[in-house]
Amino acid sequence: MKEKTVEELKAMLDHQEDFQLIDVREAYEYDICHLNGLLIPMGEIPQRTAEIATDKPVIIHCRSGKRSANIIAYLESNFGFSNLYNLEGGILAWADRIDPGMEKY
């Protein structure tokens, strides 16, 4: 599985690169803290695959990287996606290494 570090994501954001960021956590988790990605909770992924870009890199994240890794494996094996990246360490790594002021849960 391909991964991006939080430092790589920060650089992509800083350089305004063309990619899609998807958050697969639940809405209540997104309300606590988020990275302004498209919220598609894990359970809604099968019905919302049309919202996932196929023509540019897509970084998928959750709290720690485990749920997003499972979603990527599911999308790659069932829908043939080849442009997906897991955010290593999830939003917790972002809070630890990029934005220490971000609320964690």
HELIX and SHEET records of a PDB file:
HELIX    1   1 VAL A    6  ASP A   14  1                                   9    
HELIX    2   2 ALA A   27  ILE A   32  1                                   6    
HELIX    3   3 MET A   42  GLN A   47  5                                   6    
HELIX    4   4 THR A   49  GLU A   51  5                                   3    
HELIX    5   5 LYS A   66  PHE A   79  1                                  14    
HELIX    6   6 GLY A   90  ARG A   97  1                                   8    
SHEET    1   A 5 GLU A   3  LYS A   4  0                                        
SHEET    2   A 5 LEU A  84  LEU A  87  1                                        
SHEET    3   A 5 VAL A  58  HIS A  61  1                                        
SHEET    4   A 5 GLN A  20  ASP A  23  1                                        
SHEET    5   A 5 LEU A  38  LEU A  39  1                                        
END                                                                             
